[in-house]
Amino acid sequence: MKWQLLWQNLRRAVDAERHCGYTDGGVIGGFSAFARSALAALRREAVNAPGPWGARLTLWEGQLQHYQRQPVAERRLLVEQISQNLAVLEMELSAHLPVAQPLATEQVLAAPGTALPGSRTSVTEPSETRQRSRAPSKTASPDAPSMAPERSFSRGGQGPGTEIQFLRGVGPQRATTLKKLGIATVRDLIFHLPHRYIDRSQLMSIAQIRYPGDVTVAGVIRAYQQWTPRRGLSVIKGQIDDGSGLLPIVLFNRKHLPAKYPPGTAVVVSGKAEFRYGKAELHVEEMENQAEAGLHTNRIVPVYPATEGLNQRFLRGLFEQVLDRYAPSLIDPLPPPVTAKLKLPGLVEAVRHLHFPESLEAAEAGRRKIAFNEIFLLSTAWRYVRRQKQGPLQGIRHQPTGEELARFWSLLPYELTGAQKRVIAEIEADMEAERPMHRLLQGDVGAGKTVVAASAVVKAVASGYQAALMAPTEVLADQHAINWQSLLANMAMPVAHLTGSIGRRRREEILRGLADGSIPVVVGTHALLQKEVAFRRLGLVIIDEQHRFGVRQRAILKGKSEAADLLVMTATPIPRTLAMTVYGDLDVSILDERPPGRRQVKTHHVGADAWPRIYRLIRREVAAGRQAYVVCPAIEDSEESDLAAVEERFATLSRDVFPDLEVGILHGRLKKDDKAAVMERFYRGQLHILVATTVIEVGVDVPAATVMVIEGAERFGLAQLHQLRGRVGRGDAQSYCILVADKLSEEGRQRMQAMEASDDGFRLAEEDLKLRGPGEFLGTRQSGIPAFKAADLVRDAELIESAKEWARRWSAHDPELQLPESRELAQRVRETFHGLDLF
């Protein structure tokens, strides 16, 4: 049955019910029963119509259940609402659904299964309509953009690339606010995904409310009462009547609502039902006129990431405005042969599922489709990048340097571990190959990355090339310079130290030495990225603590010699899933073996009342000739607060607790020379206790330090706690890590338990990823890789592996992305990674 026939029959039934005085006698068998059947059939016919019509039809269908028990006044109100909206519905459906030839009056009257005034036929739902599925029509794929009809677009462009400010109700000011959420175009808006949903799809009668929880009720506002108990708080109480009972409603600071929905207005209300003295009342979160319901209520409602000045109602209104107009123009970047073999919805269908889901299962299916696309796109891009890097560019073929490396290793006071030997062999093979090396070296704290990197430097310099190491902080760069100068002194390889705070004369000497080749090795910070830093023959670039640098920054340093080998290192163990996804352009080596003789650091979580015991432990260790760190917490990312905390603890320890011991202080506000002096005194044992901020998080190596006290440990992530713990346990003596934390959240309690249970960095990294998610774990914004909007690297592990495998297969089939089926994929790869200096 066509929608016009359903509409006309319903229209005639409404007129008949009005004529009968709203007695439910407009149709034999009952107007309400017929109208509910017709509305259900019409809803299924109009499933592809834009706007909230499906929800409104469902709403009226539900309200008609109580039609016979309602007072005549409410029946009249409901019938008139349906009557008024039927005219608007006809206009909407005419614009978006096929329009058949005008039907003759006889055809209308003879429609099977209907019983209009004067007919003695019993009312039944049309069988054709009853069997029709609610799913969208399969005759045309929603992801076939070439089949989408031409539509008129707003100013500023056509299609999803339209600037957001040209949407109705946005404008330049709100567009600026939307950009804070990363929304500059309609495409950005469409892929601004909900982070949760509220199920308001089930209408409940007031009489059915028995327990607290989320409730959606349809009824008529009866009265309001308003008062202001205190400044800044307005409370409005009212009542809603749905024919089965009266329900008190409460609104906080919503003064505009009584004027918008005065008593007598038929509304749909959603909120939290609470019970006071055994009686229910509804704390209102959303209220809509019944004639307009279906956007904020009476459906599964998405909740979006928002910002100040943009509320959920405004964002949902934007999605209602753009989805049907622009979503059909989206082109799925997945090649059609791949899409055909996946049990996932199409891109347009997935977007609809996400923003206007019919069920939570549909919303999850939409999220999985977007997540698959994200991983597939990133994996394909990394494969493409690797091919470009391994393509025509000729690398440096370093000479075999077995004698020099053997002499270097013989000077070490310890034997290399099996893992170190394996990784050095991997690096040697890369450096002797024709293509440039691109390798990530992962190693837990104390695993011996410095010696591995130094071995690569010896090989590069012995082959006649220069080597550069870039560290993220001056403290770490200073530590590397000291270590490397000590390691390489007997190899007659001078090491220069270049940072932003170095003197002008010394800086000029270093720049000349790098340019003429007389300085073979340089250690520095971001200062190495400056244009005036030039090398005569740069053959090896090493970047330490890779996750603290962006893709572009390492590309700048590498760009000082395109043929140079690249080794990036991190002491932050990265779970395999995350490493292969975010560092997909790098080969990965893992140091998973500790040097012999290293003891496990004993870790204990205590409360603030344990400070007297902590002081006794420190004094005992210092009496045995050892040293201690006391790390103060970061407070709201404020340098001033950090400084105050560390100075307060320093004053307490040096003046009140350990006046007889040498206590030092180290924080980011100290001048470079002062930092170096403090670290030198601590390294030489002239300071017994060092009170510091997290500037000592990585790279600081003091073998005599055996106590690490971390104050406010609940403010640190697992990875950072593990890094701080790694500053002790570098000698032969037993070491201790004391985590001082009170008032723990559930997540904080899990972190403390994980630290006490394990000192395996890779195991802790997996746990940290589960607790905090990939964005916070790695800082994906800092890494320069586009952040995932849908993919979850913890719960989507199976989906990720599937997407990577399909990306591998397609890349093998079309390595240069030149086939017609890869056109959109190639375009998206270029757009997504534009500006990252990868191509």
CORSUL-V146603 format. One record per backbone hydrogen bond with DSSP energy under -0.5 kcal/mol. NH is the residue of the N-H (numbers start at 0). CO is the residue of the C=O. E is the energy in kcal/mol with one decimal. If there is no record, write none. Layout:
# CORSUL-V146603
nh=NH co=CO e=E
nh=NH co=CO e=E
This chain:
# CORSUL-V146603
nh=5 co=1 e=-1.6
nh=6 co=2 e=-2.8
nh=7 co=3 e=-2.7
nh=8 co=4 e=-2.3
nh=9 co=5 e=-2.3
nh=10 co=6 e=-2.6
nh=11 co=7 e=-2.3
nh=12 co=8 e=-2.1
nh=13 co=9 e=-2.4
nh=14 co=10 e=-2.0
nh=15 co=11 e=-2.2
nh=16 co=12 e=-2.4
nh=17 co=13 e=-2.3
nh=18 co=14 e=-2.1
nh=19 co=15 e=-1.7
nh=20 co=17 e=-1.3
nh=21 co=16 e=-2.4
nh=29 co=26 e=-2.6
nh=30 co=23 e=-0.9
nh=33 co=29 e=-1.9
nh=34 co=30 e=-3.3
nh=35 co=31 e=-2.3
nh=36 co=32 e=-1.9
nh=37 co=33 e=-2.8
nh=38 co=34 e=-2.8
nh=39 co=35 e=-2.2
nh=40 co=36 e=-2.1
nh=41 co=37 e=-2.7
nh=42 co=38 e=-2.6
nh=43 co=39 e=-1.7
nh=44 co=40 e=-1.7
nh=45 co=41 e=-2.1
nh=46 co=43 e=-0.9
nh=48 co=45 e=-1.6
nh=55 co=51 e=-2.1
nh=56 co=52 e=-2.8
nh=57 co=53 e=-2.0
nh=58 co=54 e=-2.4
nh=59 co=55 e=-2.6
nh=60 co=56 e=-2.2
nh=61 co=57 e=-2.1
nh=62 co=58 e=-2.4
nh=63 co=59 e=-2.1
nh=64 co=61 e=-1.3
nh=65 co=62 e=-1.3
nh=66 co=63 e=-1.2
nh=68 co=65 e=-0.9
nh=69 co=65 e=-0.8
nh=69 co=66 e=-1.0
nh=74 co=70 e=-2.1
nh=75 co=71 e=-2.8
nh=76 co=72 e=-2.0
nh=77 co=73 e=-2.4
nh=78 co=74 e=-2.7
nh=79 co=75 e=-2.6
nh=80 co=76 e=-2.1
nh=81 co=77 e=-2.4
nh=82 co=78 e=-2.5
nh=83 co=79 e=-2.7
nh=84 co=80 e=-2.2
nh=85 co=81 e=-1.6
nh=86 co=82 e=-0.9
nh=87 co=83 e=-0.8
nh=88 co=84 e=-2.7
nh=89 co=85 e=-2.1
nh=90 co=86 e=-1.5
nh=91 co=87 e=-2.2
nh=92 co=88 e=-2.9
nh=93 co=89 e=-2.4
nh=94 co=90 e=-1.3
nh=95 co=91 e=-1.0
nh=95 co=92 e=-0.5
nh=96 co=92 e=-2.7
nh=99 co=97 e=-0.6
nh=107 co=103 e=-2.0
nh=108 co=104 e=-2.5
nh=109 co=105 e=-2.0
nh=110 co=107 e=-1.3
nh=113 co=110 e=-1.4
nh=118 co=115 e=-2.5
nh=123 co=112 e=-1.5
nh=129 co=125 e=-2.7
nh=130 co=126 e=-1.8
nh=131 co=128 e=-1.0
nh=143 co=140 e=-1.4
nh=144 co=142 e=-1.0
nh=146 co=143 e=-1.7
nh=147 co=144 e=-1.1
nh=156 co=153 e=-0.7
nh=160 co=157 e=-0.5
nh=161 co=158 e=-2.2
nh=163 co=183 e=-2.4
nh=165 co=162 e=-1.5
nh=166 co=163 e=-1.7
nh=169 co=166 e=-1.9
nh=170 co=164 e=-1.5
nh=170 co=166 e=-0.6
nh=173 co=169 e=-0.8
nh=174 co=170 e=-2.0
nh=175 co=171 e=-1.8
nh=176 co=172 e=-1.4
nh=177 co=173 e=-2.8
nh=178 co=174 e=-1.8
nh=179 co=175 e=-0.6
nh=179 co=176 e=-1.2
nh=180 co=177 e=-1.6
nh=181 co=178 e=-1.6
nh=182 co=177 e=-1.8
nh=183 co=181 e=-0.7
nh=185 co=161 e=-2.2
nh=186 co=159 e=-2.7
nh=188 co=184 e=-1.9
nh=189 co=185 e=-2.8
nh=190 co=186 e=-1.9
nh=191 co=188 e=-2.0
nh=192 co=190 e=-1.1
nh=194 co=302 e=-2.4
nh=195 co=302 e=-1.2
nh=197 co=300 e=-2.7
nh=199 co=197 e=-1.1
nh=199 co=298 e=-1.8
nh=202 co=200 e=-0.8
nh=203 co=215 e=-2.6
nh=207 co=204 e=-1.4
nh=208 co=205 e=-1.4
nh=209 co=207 e=-0.8
nh=212 co=272 e=-1.6
nh=214 co=270 e=-2.6
nh=215 co=201 e=-0.5
nh=216 co=268 e=-2.8
nh=218 co=266 e=-2.3
nh=219 co=240 e=-2.9
nh=220 co=264 e=-2.4
nh=221 co=238 e=-2.8
nh=222 co=238 e=-0.7
nh=224 co=236 e=-2.6
nh=226 co=234 e=-2.4
nh=228 co=226 e=-0.6
nh=229 co=232 e=-0.8
nh=232 co=229 e=-2.0
nh=234 co=226 e=-2.7
nh=235 co=250 e=-2.7
nh=236 co=224 e=-3.3
nh=237 co=248 e=-2.4
nh=238 co=222 e=-1.4
nh=239 co=246 e=-1.9
nh=240 co=219 e=-2.3
nh=241 co=244 e=-1.4
nh=246 co=239 e=-2.4
nh=247 co=279 e=-0.6
nh=248 co=237 e=-2.3
nh=249 co=281 e=-2.9
nh=250 co=235 e=-2.8
nh=252 co=233 e=-3.5
nh=252 co=250 e=-0.5
nh=256 co=253 e=-1.7
nh=259 co=255 e=-1.6
nh=260 co=256 e=-3.2
nh=263 co=220 e=-3.3
nh=264 co=261 e=-1.9
nh=266 co=218 e=-2.9
nh=266 co=264 e=-0.6
nh=267 co=287 e=-2.9
nh=268 co=216 e=-3.2
nh=269 co=285 e=-2.6
nh=270 co=214 e=-2.1
nh=271 co=282 e=-1.9
nh=272 co=212 e=-3.4
nh=272 co=270 e=-0.6
nh=273 co=280 e=-2.9
nh=275 co=278 e=-2.9
nh=278 co=275 e=-1.6
nh=280 co=273 e=-2.6
nh=281 co=247 e=-2.7
nh=282 co=271 e=-2.8
nh=282 co=280 e=-0.6
nh=283 co=249 e=-2.4
nh=283 co=281 e=-0.9
nh=284 co=269 e=-2.9
nh=285 co=269 e=-2.1
nh=287 co=267 e=-2.4
nh=289 co=265 e=-2.6
nh=291 co=288 e=-1.8
nh=292 co=288 e=-0.7
nh=292 co=289 e=-0.7
nh=299 co=356 e=-0.6
nh=300 co=197 e=-3.0
nh=300 co=298 e=-0.8
nh=302 co=195 e=-2.7
nh=303 co=301 e=-0.5
nh=304 co=192 e=-0.6
nh=306 co=309 e=-0.6
nh=309 co=306 e=-2.2
nh=314 co=310 e=-1.9
nh=315 co=311 e=-2.8
nh=316 co=312 e=-2.0
nh=317 co=313 e=-1.8
nh=318 co=314 e=-1.9
nh=319 co=315 e=-2.3
nh=320 co=316 e=-1.6
nh=321 co=317 e=-2.1
nh=322 co=318 e=-2.3
nh=325 co=321 e=-3.2
nh=326 co=321 e=-0.7
nh=326 co=322 e=-1.7
nh=328 co=325 e=-1.9
nh=329 co=326 e=-2.1
nh=337 co=334 e=-1.3
nh=338 co=334 e=-2.2
nh=339 co=335 e=-2.5
nh=340 co=337 e=-1.2
nh=341 co=338 e=-1.5
nh=343 co=341 e=-1.1
nh=349 co=345 e=-2.6
nh=350 co=346 e=-2.2
nh=351 co=347 e=-2.1
nh=352 co=348 e=-2.4
nh=353 co=349 e=-1.9
nh=354 co=350 e=-2.0
nh=355 co=351 e=-3.0
nh=362 co=358 e=-1.8
nh=363 co=359 e=-2.1
nh=364 co=360 e=-2.1
nh=365 co=361 e=-2.2
nh=366 co=362 e=-2.2
nh=367 co=363 e=-2.4
nh=368 co=364 e=-1.7
nh=369 co=365 e=-2.0
nh=370 co=366 e=-2.8
nh=371 co=367 e=-2.6
nh=372 co=368 e=-2.3
nh=373 co=369 e=-2.2
nh=374 co=370 e=-2.3
nh=375 co=371 e=-2.8
nh=376 co=372 e=-2.7
nh=377 co=373 e=-2.4
nh=378 co=374 e=-2.9
nh=379 co=375 e=-2.5
nh=380 co=376 e=-2.3
nh=381 co=377 e=-2.5
nh=382 co=378 e=-2.0
nh=383 co=379 e=-2.2
nh=384 co=380 e=-2.8
nh=385 co=381 e=-2.7
nh=386 co=382 e=-1.9
nh=387 co=383 e=-2.0
nh=388 co=384 e=-2.5
nh=389 co=385 e=-2.0
nh=390 co=387 e=-0.8
nh=394 co=433 e=-3.4
nh=395 co=562 e=-1.0
nh=396 co=394 e=-0.6
nh=397 co=395 e=-1.3
nh=397 co=430 e=-2.5
nh=404 co=400 e=-2.3
nh=405 co=401 e=-2.4
nh=406 co=402 e=-2.3
nh=407 co=403 e=-2.2
nh=408 co=404 e=-2.7
nh=409 co=405 e=-1.8
nh=410 co=406 e=-0.9
nh=410 co=407 e=-0.8
nh=411 co=408 e=-1.1
nh=420 co=416 e=-2.3
nh=421 co=417 e=-2.2
nh=422 co=418 e=-2.4
nh=423 co=419 e=-2.6
nh=424 co=420 e=-2.0
nh=425 co=421 e=-1.7
nh=426 co=422 e=-2.4
nh=427 co=423 e=-2.8
nh=428 co=424 e=-2.2
nh=429 co=425 e=-1.8
nh=430 co=426 e=-2.6
nh=431 co=427 e=-1.7
nh=432 co=428 e=-0.5
nh=432 co=429 e=-1.0
nh=438 co=565 e=-2.2
nh=439 co=586 e=-4.0
nh=440 co=438 e=-0.5
nh=440 co=567 e=-3.5
nh=441 co=439 e=-0.7
nh=441 co=588 e=-3.1
nh=442 co=569 e=-1.6
nh=443 co=590 e=-1.0
nh=446 co=443 e=-1.9
nh=451 co=447 e=-1.2
nh=452 co=448 e=-2.9
nh=453 co=449 e=-2.6
nh=454 co=450 e=-2.0
nh=455 co=451 e=-1.6
nh=456 co=452 e=-1.9
nh=457 co=453 e=-2.6
nh=458 co=454 e=-2.0
nh=459 co=455 e=-2.3
nh=460 co=456 e=-2.9
nh=461 co=457 e=-2.5
nh=462 co=458 e=-1.1
nh=463 co=460 e=-1.9
nh=464 co=459 e=-2.2
nh=465 co=536 e=-2.9
nh=466 co=519 e=-2.9
nh=467 co=539 e=-2.2
nh=468 co=521 e=-2.5
nh=469 co=541 e=-2.6
nh=470 co=523 e=-2.8
nh=476 co=472 e=-2.3
nh=477 co=473 e=-3.0
nh=478 co=474 e=-2.1
nh=479 co=475 e=-2.6
nh=480 co=476 e=-2.7
nh=481 co=477 e=-2.4
nh=482 co=478 e=-2.6
nh=483 co=479 e=-3.2
nh=484 co=480 e=-2.4
nh=485 co=481 e=-1.8
nh=486 co=482 e=-2.7
nh=487 co=483 e=-2.9
nh=488 co=484 e=-0.8
nh=490 co=487 e=-1.0
nh=491 co=488 e=-1.6
nh=492 co=487 e=-1.7
nh=493 co=491 e=-0.5
nh=495 co=520 e=-2.8
nh=497 co=522 e=-2.8
nh=498 co=496 e=-0.5
nh=501 co=498 e=-1.2
nh=506 co=502 e=-2.5
nh=507 co=503 e=-2.3
nh=508 co=504 e=-1.9
nh=509 co=505 e=-2.3
nh=510 co=506 e=-2.5
nh=511 co=507 e=-2.2
nh=512 co=508 e=-2.3
nh=513 co=509 e=-2.5
nh=514 co=510 e=-2.0
nh=515 co=511 e=-2.5
nh=516 co=512 e=-0.9
nh=517 co=512 e=-0.8
nh=518 co=512 e=-1.8
nh=519 co=517 e=-0.7
nh=520 co=493 e=-1.0
nh=521 co=466 e=-1.8
nh=522 co=495 e=-2.5
nh=523 co=468 e=-2.5
nh=524 co=497 e=-1.2
nh=527 co=524 e=-2.1
nh=528 co=525 e=-2.3
nh=529 co=526 e=-1.3
nh=532 co=529 e=-1.6
nh=533 co=531 e=-0.8
nh=535 co=513 e=-1.9
nh=538 co=465 e=-2.7
nh=539 co=465 e=-1.4
nh=540 co=564 e=-2.9
nh=541 co=467 e=-3.1
nh=542 co=566 e=-2.3
nh=543 co=469 e=-2.6
nh=543 co=541 e=-0.5
nh=545 co=568 e=-2.5
nh=547 co=544 e=-2.2
nh=548 co=545 e=-2.1
nh=550 co=782 e=-1.4
nh=553 co=549 e=-1.8
nh=554 co=550 e=-1.8
nh=555 co=551 e=-2.0
nh=556 co=552 e=-1.8
nh=557 co=553 e=-2.4
nh=558 co=554 e=-1.9
nh=559 co=556 e=-1.5
nh=560 co=557 e=-1.8
nh=563 co=560 e=-1.9
nh=564 co=538 e=-2.3
nh=565 co=436 e=-2.5
nh=566 co=540 e=-2.9
nh=567 co=438 e=-2.8
nh=568 co=542 e=-3.4
nh=569 co=440 e=-2.0
nh=572 co=570 e=-0.9
nh=578 co=574 e=-2.8
nh=579 co=575 e=-2.6
nh=580 co=576 e=-1.1
nh=581 co=577 e=-3.0
nh=582 co=578 e=-2.3
nh=583 co=580 e=-0.6
nh=585 co=582 e=-1.8
nh=586 co=437 e=-2.8
nh=588 co=439 e=-3.1
nh=590 co=441 e=-3.2
nh=591 co=589 e=-0.9
nh=594 co=445 e=-0.7
nh=597 co=594 e=-1.3
nh=598 co=730 e=-0.5
nh=601 co=734 e=-2.3
nh=603 co=736 e=-2.4
nh=605 co=603 e=-0.5
nh=605 co=738 e=-2.9
nh=609 co=606 e=-1.9
nh=610 co=607 e=-1.3
nh=613 co=609 e=-2.1
nh=614 co=610 e=-2.7
nh=615 co=611 e=-1.7
nh=616 co=612 e=-2.1
nh=617 co=613 e=-2.4
nh=618 co=614 e=-2.4
nh=619 co=615 e=-2.3
nh=620 co=616 e=-2.3
nh=621 co=617 e=-2.7
nh=622 co=618 e=-2.3
nh=623 co=619 e=-1.0
nh=624 co=621 e=-2.0
nh=625 co=620 e=-2.3
nh=626 co=703 e=-1.9
nh=627 co=687 e=-2.0
nh=628 co=706 e=-3.1
nh=629 co=689 e=-2.5
nh=630 co=708 e=-3.3
nh=631 co=691 e=-2.5
nh=635 co=633 e=-0.6
nh=637 co=634 e=-1.6
nh=638 co=636 e=-0.6
nh=641 co=637 e=-2.4
nh=642 co=638 e=-2.6
nh=643 co=639 e=-2.3
nh=644 co=640 e=-2.4
nh=645 co=641 e=-2.4
nh=646 co=642 e=-2.3
nh=647 co=643 e=-2.2
nh=648 co=644 e=-2.2
nh=649 co=645 e=-2.2
nh=650 co=646 e=-2.3
nh=651 co=647 e=-2.1
nh=652 co=648 e=-2.5
nh=653 co=649 e=-2.7
nh=654 co=650 e=-2.0
nh=655 co=650 e=-0.6
nh=655 co=651 e=-1.6
nh=656 co=651 e=-1.9
nh=657 co=652 e=-3.5
nh=660 co=657 e=-1.6
nh=662 co=660 e=-0.7
nh=663 co=688 e=-3.0
nh=665 co=690 e=-2.3
nh=669 co=666 e=-1.4
nh=674 co=670 e=-2.7
nh=675 co=671 e=-2.7
nh=676 co=672 e=-2.1
nh=677 co=673 e=-2.4
nh=678 co=674 e=-2.7
nh=679 co=675 e=-2.4
nh=680 co=676 e=-2.2
nh=681 co=677 e=-2.4
nh=682 co=678 e=-2.7
nh=683 co=679 e=-2.0
nh=684 co=681 e=-1.1
nh=685 co=680 e=-2.5
nh=686 co=680 e=-1.0
nh=687 co=661 e=-2.1
nh=688 co=661 e=-1.9
nh=689 co=627 e=-2.4
nh=690 co=663 e=-2.9
nh=690 co=688 e=-0.5
nh=691 co=629 e=-2.5
nh=691 co=689 e=-0.5
nh=692 co=665 e=-1.4
nh=695 co=692 e=-1.1
nh=696 co=693 e=-2.1
nh=701 co=699 e=-0.6
nh=701 co=726 e=-0.5
nh=704 co=701 e=-1.9
nh=705 co=626 e=-2.5
nh=706 co=626 e=-1.2
nh=707 co=735 e=-2.4
nh=708 co=628 e=-2.2
nh=709 co=707 e=-0.6
nh=709 co=737 e=-3.0
nh=710 co=630 e=-2.7
nh=710 co=708 e=-0.7
nh=711 co=739 e=-0.8
nh=712 co=709 e=-0.6
nh=712 co=739 e=-2.4
nh=714 co=711 e=-2.2
nh=715 co=712 e=-1.7
nh=720 co=716 e=-2.5
nh=721 co=717 e=-2.6
nh=722 co=718 e=-2.1
nh=723 co=719 e=-2.4
nh=724 co=720 e=-2.4
nh=725 co=721 e=-1.5
nh=726 co=723 e=-1.8
nh=727 co=724 e=-1.7
nh=728 co=704 e=-1.0
nh=729 co=704 e=-0.5
nh=735 co=705 e=-3.3
nh=736 co=601 e=-2.9
nh=737 co=707 e=-3.0
nh=738 co=603 e=-3.1
nh=738 co=736 e=-0.6
nh=739 co=709 e=-2.6
nh=739 co=737 e=-0.7
nh=740 co=605 e=-2.4
nh=740 co=738 e=-0.7
nh=748 co=744 e=-2.6
nh=749 co=745 e=-1.9
nh=750 co=746 e=-2.0
nh=751 co=747 e=-2.2
nh=752 co=748 e=-2.3
nh=753 co=749 e=-2.3
nh=754 co=750 e=-2.3
nh=755 co=751 e=-2.1
nh=756 co=752 e=-1.9
nh=757 co=753 e=-1.7
nh=760 co=758 e=-0.8
nh=763 co=759 e=-2.4
nh=764 co=760 e=-2.0
nh=765 co=761 e=-1.8
nh=766 co=762 e=-1.8
nh=767 co=763 e=-2.8
nh=768 co=764 e=-2.4
nh=769 co=765 e=-1.7
nh=770 co=766 e=-2.1
nh=771 co=767 e=-2.9
nh=772 co=768 e=-1.8
nh=775 co=771 e=-0.5
nh=776 co=772 e=-1.8
nh=777 co=773 e=-2.5
nh=778 co=773 e=-0.6
nh=778 co=774 e=-2.2
nh=779 co=774 e=-0.9
nh=781 co=778 e=-0.6
nh=782 co=778 e=-1.9
nh=783 co=779 e=-1.1
nh=784 co=779 e=-0.6
nh=792 co=790 e=-0.6
nh=795 co=791 e=-2.4
nh=796 co=793 e=-0.9
nh=799 co=795 e=-3.0
nh=800 co=796 e=-2.1
nh=801 co=797 e=-2.0
nh=802 co=798 e=-2.7
nh=803 co=799 e=-2.6
nh=804 co=800 e=-2.2
nh=805 co=801 e=-2.4
nh=806 co=802 e=-2.2
nh=807 co=803 e=-2.5
nh=808 co=804 e=-2.4
nh=809 co=805 e=-2.6
nh=810 co=806 e=-2.5
nh=811 co=807 e=-2.0
nh=812 co=808 e=-1.8
nh=813 co=809 e=-2.9
nh=816 co=813 e=-1.6
nh=821 co=818 e=-1.7
nh=822 co=819 e=-1.4
nh=825 co=821 e=-3.1
nh=826 co=822 e=-2.0
nh=827 co=823 e=-2.5
nh=828 co=824 e=-2.4
nh=829 co=825 e=-2.1
nh=830 co=826 e=-2.5
nh=831 co=827 e=-2.9
nh=832 co=828 e=-1.9
nh=833 co=830 e=-0.8
nh=835 co=832 e=-1.7
